[in-house]
Amino acid sequence: MKSILFATLLAIAIPSFAMDDVSDGLPDHIVGDIGAAVYTSNLHIGTEGTQSLALPYAFFDYQRFFARIDEVGIKTFKMGYGYFELGGKINLDTYTVKSSINGTSINRSDPIPLGVGTFQETPIGAFFLNAYHDFGKSKGALYELSYFGEIETFAHVVVYPQVGIERQSSQYANYYYGITPGESVATGYSAYTAPATSNLMAGLMVEIPVVDSWYVNLYGKRKWLGNGINNSPVLNRSFQDNIFVALAYRFK
């Protein structure tokens, strides 16, 4: 998987030498959206149901710093239609396994994914490619590749369809979805070791202008879990859902 990721990054980087028309300029002021949102997720783990959080919302650039909803980082050198970036993923999901058999809970520390990536805003849509190492307790790796299209509809409402794939290493998947023999005794679940797995994703964001520079953003994403996770006894569904509703002001 690492060799595939490196080859993809290299393929994106090579055309940059011939792209003299792409600006290297970085904004000296905030450009993008800042506001507030309600984030809701359902991981379908054990008896835990839907969880919601009211938090700030941000999708903006300022000089080399960027924030993209659940990702923050620094842009380094120019690469294709974007930059080679150093960043981290903000995970809003709570990994608590509460047994549906006896009610015993097992707490999993939230991941701390830090790594490299790139955001390529091309004429045919936007590509996000990231490779993270979890500096949390799993010590595993997380890879993400997503594509967003852009379709303007009526009354300046813009729709952004999303497709993507996520790859979790065996250490990452096993920490969050595996069950050790000791945990099996405590929870009543069968012991399980989760292997590396790939998960498919599809989502949709709708951007609705409200007044002046204010916008409402609606987003929903479903992740279909690969067999390495889907076979885990802690899961009660083969998919996970994330949605949010945001009200944001656009800085230009």
C-alpha positions as CSV (number, residue, x, y, z in Angstrom):
1,M,0.0,0.0,0.0
2,K,2.9,2.4,0.8
3,S,4.4,1.9,-2.6
4,I,1.0,2.6,-4.3
5,L,0.6,5.8,-2.3
6,F,4.2,6.9,-3.2
7,A,3.6,6.2,-6.9
8,T,0.3,8.2,-6.8
9,L,2.0,11.2,-5.1
10,L,4.8,11.0,-7.7
11,A,2.3,10.9,-10.6
12,I,0.6,14.0,-9.3
13,A,3.9,15.8,-8.7
14,I,5.4,15.2,-12.2
15,P,3.0,17.4,-14.1
16,S,3.7,20.4,-11.8
17,F,6.9,21.2,-13.8
18,A,4.8,21.9,-16.9
19,M,2.1,23.9,-15.1
20,D,3.4,27.5,-15.5
21,D,-0.1,28.8,-15.5
22,V,-0.9,27.6,-11.9
23,S,-0.4,30.4,-9.4
24,D,2.0,29.8,-6.5
25,G,0.3,32.6,-4.5
26,L,-0.8,32.0,-1.0
27,P,-3.5,34.2,0.6
28,D,-2.3,36.8,3.1
29,H,-5.8,36.8,4.7
30,I,-8.4,34.2,5.5
31,V,-10.1,32.8,2.4
32,G,-13.0,30.4,3.0
33,D,-15.8,29.4,5.4
34,I,-15.9,29.8,9.2
35,G,-18.9,29.1,11.3
36,A,-20.6,26.5,13.5
37,A,-22.0,23.0,12.9
38,V,-23.7,20.0,14.5
39,Y,-21.8,16.8,13.7
40,T,-23.6,13.5,14.0
41,S,-22.2,10.0,13.6
42,N,-23.3,6.4,14.1
43,L,-20.5,3.9,14.2
44,H,-22.8,0.9,14.9
45,I,-20.4,-0.4,17.6
46,G,-21.9,-2.5,20.4
47,T,-24.9,-0.8,21.8
48,E,-23.7,2.7,21.2
49,G,-26.1,4.7,19.0
50,T,-26.1,8.1,17.4
51,Q,-23.8,10.7,18.9
52,S,-23.9,14.4,18.1
53,L,-21.6,17.3,18.9
54,A,-21.9,21.1,18.4
55,L,-18.5,22.4,17.3
56,P,-16.9,25.1,15.2
57,Y,-16.9,24.6,11.4
58,A,-13.9,25.7,9.2
59,F,-12.9,25.3,5.6
60,F,-10.4,28.0,4.8
61,D,-6.8,28.9,3.9
62,Y,-4.5,31.5,5.5
63,Q,-1.0,31.8,4.1
64,R,0.3,28.2,4.4
65,F,-2.2,27.1,7.0
66,F,-5.4,25.3,6.1
67,A,-8.4,23.9,7.8
68,R,-10.8,21.5,6.0
69,I,-13.6,20.4,8.4
70,D,-11.8,17.5,10.0
71,E,-8.2,18.2,8.7
72,V,-5.7,20.9,9.6
73,G,-2.1,21.4,8.4
74,I,0.6,23.3,6.6
75,K,1.2,23.6,2.8
76,T,4.8,23.1,1.8
77,F,6.1,23.0,-1.8
78,K,3.9,23.3,-4.9
79,M,2.7,20.0,-6.4
80,G,0.4,19.9,-9.4
81,Y,-2.8,21.8,-8.8
82,G,-2.1,22.0,-5.0
83,Y,0.7,21.6,-2.5
84,F,2.5,18.8,-0.6
85,E,1.0,19.1,2.8
86,L,1.8,18.2,6.4
87,G,-1.3,17.7,8.4
88,G,-3.5,15.9,10.9
89,K,-7.0,14.5,11.0
90,I,-9.4,15.5,13.7
91,N,-11.5,12.5,14.6
92,L,-14.9,13.3,16.1
93,D,-16.0,9.7,16.5
94,T,-15.9,8.1,20.0
95,Y,-14.7,4.6,20.0
96,T,-16.4,3.0,23.0
97,V,-17.4,-0.6,22.8
98,K,-20.4,-1.3,25.0
99,S,-21.3,-4.9,25.0
100,S,-24.8,-5.8,23.8
101,I,-24.5,-9.0,25.8
102,N,-23.7,-7.8,29.3
103,G,-23.4,-4.0,29.1
104,T,-19.6,-3.9,29.9
105,S,-17.8,-1.0,28.1
106,I,-14.3,-1.0,26.7
107,N,-12.9,2.4,25.9
108,R,-10.7,3.0,22.9
109,S,-8.5,6.1,22.9
110,D,-9.3,8.5,20.0
111,P,-6.8,8.2,17.2
112,I,-4.2,10.9,16.6
113,P,-3.5,10.6,12.8
114,L,-0.6,12.8,11.6
115,G,1.0,12.6,8.2
116,V,1.3,13.9,4.7
117,G,-1.0,14.5,1.8
118,T,-2.2,16.8,-0.9
119,F,-5.4,18.6,-2.0
120,Q,-5.6,18.8,-5.8
121,E,-8.3,21.1,-7.1
122,T,-8.4,20.2,-10.8
123,P,-10.7,21.2,-13.7
124,I,-12.5,17.9,-13.3
125,G,-13.0,18.1,-9.5
126,A,-11.1,18.0,-6.2
127,F,-8.9,15.1,-5.1
128,F,-7.8,14.5,-1.5
129,L,-5.0,12.1,-0.8
130,N,-3.6,11.5,2.7
131,A,-1.3,9.0,4.5
132,Y,-1.4,9.1,8.3
133,H,0.4,7.4,11.2
134,D,-1.7,7.1,14.3
135,F,0.3,8.4,17.2
136,G,-2.4,7.2,19.5
137,K,-2.5,3.8,21.0
138,S,-3.1,1.8,17.8
139,K,0.3,2.9,16.3
140,G,-1.2,1.9,12.9
141,A,-1.6,3.6,9.5
142,L,-4.6,5.2,7.8
143,Y,-4.7,6.0,4.1
144,E,-7.5,8.1,2.4
145,L,-8.3,8.9,-1.2
146,S,-11.4,11.0,-2.0
147,Y,-12.9,12.7,-5.0
148,F,-15.4,15.6,-4.9
149,G,-17.2,16.7,-8.0
150,E,-19.1,20.1,-8.3
151,I,-22.5,20.6,-9.8
152,E,-24.2,24.0,-9.7
153,T,-28.0,23.7,-9.7
154,F,-30.8,26.2,-9.3
155,A,-30.6,29.5,-7.3
156,H,-26.8,29.1,-6.9
157,V,-27.2,25.9,-4.9
158,V,-24.0,23.8,-5.4
159,V,-23.9,20.0,-5.0
160,Y,-20.6,18.2,-4.3
161,P,-20.8,14.4,-4.8
162,Q,-18.1,12.4,-3.1
163,V,-16.6,8.9,-3.7
164,G,-13.5,7.5,-2.0
165,I,-11.7,4.7,-0.3
166,E,-10.0,4.3,3.1
167,R,-7.3,1.8,4.0
168,Q,-6.7,0.8,7.6
169,S,-3.5,-1.1,8.5
170,S,-3.9,-4.3,10.6
171,Q,-2.7,-2.4,13.8
172,Y,-5.2,0.4,13.3
173,A,-8.2,-1.9,12.4
174,N,-7.4,-4.4,15.2
175,Y,-7.1,-1.7,17.9
176,Y,-10.5,-0.2,17.2
177,Y,-12.4,-3.3,16.1
178,G,-10.6,-6.3,17.5
179,I,-11.3,-8.1,20.8
180,T,-8.5,-9.6,22.9
181,P,-9.0,-12.8,24.9
182,G,-9.3,-10.7,28.1
183,E,-11.8,-8.4,26.6
184,S,-13.8,-11.4,25.3
185,V,-14.2,-12.7,28.9
186,A,-15.3,-9.2,30.1
187,T,-17.8,-8.4,27.3
188,G,-19.0,-11.8,26.2
189,Y,-17.9,-11.2,22.6
190,S,-15.8,-13.7,20.8
191,A,-12.1,-12.9,20.6
192,Y,-11.3,-11.4,17.2
193,T,-8.2,-10.1,15.4
194,A,-9.0,-7.6,12.7
195,P,-6.7,-7.7,9.6
196,A,-5.9,-4.7,7.4
197,T,-9.0,-3.6,5.5
198,S,-10.3,-1.3,2.8
199,N,-13.5,0.7,3.2
200,L,-15.5,2.3,0.4
201,M,-17.1,5.7,1.0
202,A,-19.7,7.8,-0.8
203,G,-21.1,11.2,0.3
204,L,-22.9,14.4,-0.8
205,M,-22.4,18.0,0.3
206,V,-25.0,20.7,-0.6
207,E,-24.1,24.3,-0.3
208,I,-27.0,26.7,0.0
209,P,-26.6,30.5,-0.1
210,V,-28.6,32.3,2.6
211,V,-27.9,36.0,2.5
212,D,-24.8,38.1,1.6
213,S,-21.8,35.9,2.4
214,W,-23.6,33.4,4.6
215,Y,-24.1,29.8,3.6
216,V,-25.7,26.6,4.9
217,N,-23.8,23.4,4.3
218,L,-25.4,20.0,4.5
219,Y,-23.2,16.9,4.3
220,G,-23.8,13.1,4.6
221,K,-21.3,10.3,4.1
222,R,-21.7,6.5,4.4
223,K,-18.7,4.2,4.8
224,W,-19.1,0.5,3.8
225,L,-16.8,-1.5,5.9
226,G,-14.5,-4.1,4.5
227,N,-14.5,-7.8,5.7
228,G,-11.6,-7.2,8.0
229,I,-13.8,-4.9,10.1
230,N,-17.3,-6.0,9.1
231,N,-16.6,-9.5,10.6
232,S,-15.8,-8.0,14.0
233,P,-18.3,-9.1,16.7
234,V,-18.5,-5.6,18.1
235,L,-20.3,-4.3,15.0
236,N,-24.0,-4.5,14.5
237,R,-24.1,-3.0,11.0
238,S,-21.8,-3.3,7.9
239,F,-21.6,0.5,7.5
240,Q,-21.0,3.7,9.4
241,D,-22.6,7.1,8.8
242,N,-21.5,10.7,9.4
243,I,-23.5,13.9,8.7
244,F,-23.3,17.5,9.7
245,V,-25.3,20.8,9.2
246,A,-23.2,24.0,9.3
247,L,-23.9,27.7,9.1
248,A,-20.8,29.6,7.9
249,Y,-19.6,33.0,6.8
250,R,-17.5,33.1,3.7
251,F,-14.3,35.2,3.7
252,K,-13.1,36.3,0.3
